[in-house]
Amino acid sequence: MISQAQFDKEIEIIIANSVREDVGEGDHSSLACIPANAKGRAKLLVKDNGLIAGVEFAKQVFQYIDKDLKVETVIEDGSVVKKRDIVFYVEGSSQSILKAERLVLNAMQRMSAIATKTNEFVKKLEGTKTKILDTRKTTPGIRALEKWAVKIGGGENHRFALYDMIMLKDNHIDFAGGITQAINKTKIYLQEKNLDLEIIVEARDLDEIKEILESEGVYRILIDNFNYDDTRKAVELINNKCLIESSGGINLESVRKYADCGVDFVSSGALTHSVYNMDLSLKAV
């Protein structure tokens, strides 16, 4: 997994690029009609129900835009919110508040939706050992935000990108000439490059699980698109020799049944690629 320092750097890049994209040479709408010395106060108003996420990110945006902006937090990240709740107040330069408005709203609306959906999965898994994981099926350019939202919702992050974990999926295996060949080549590569990365290997059926188990050093087996009966057989076959991850079209209706089979993780791309933004607005007060 990436370090906190790497993650923080990703957030900095997102903010800088988003401001560049949105503001460009200047917010001419505000510059045209708001005096440079005008002061204002605004509130983040909730117009939906769910889990709020992105408060800490919003603070970073406001600080990037204008270090003199002051934020008064009313509701923290990960809290349940309802319509008409006020999450925070921001006070300072009116031009600066308006400059930051759209980035703050775009990010918080999406992050809150992801956190809300993740928390629904977490609740379904209560009482089991199974953890819900995100995937790399994220919006290009803002992966760090979306994975941050998953954590706020109570889920766990899978690998961040292609560089922080080895994941041998079906195409890797087929291109490498088979499961054993792919694993052996990977071990040699890691040794030659002096890399310490965990290895996950995908299995498409029970026979492939048996072959994976013949190799040492596999951290987790990904059982993809298995039904409940085969998932239970896979858990018995693996018998705690390594961790087990289920994936493949698992939703809120089926996630508990997979958890009850005894898997350690369930990964779902739907946490980040199939959400509807929470309705939020920033209003002058």
Secondary structure, DSSP 8 states (H G I E B T S, - for coil): ---HHHHHHHHHHHHHHHHHHHHTT--HHHHHHS-TT-EEEEEEEE-S-EE---HHHHHHHHHHH-TT-EEEESS-TT-EE-TT-EEEEEEEEHHHHHHHHHHHHHHHHHHHHHHHHHHHHHHHTTTSS-EEE--S---TT-HHHHHHHHHHTT-B---SSTTSSEEE-HHHHHHHTSHHHHHHHHHHHHHHHT----EEEEESSHHHHHHHHTSS---EEEEES--HHHHHHHHHHHTTSSEEEEESS--TTTHHHHHHTT-SEEE-THHHHS-----EEEEE-
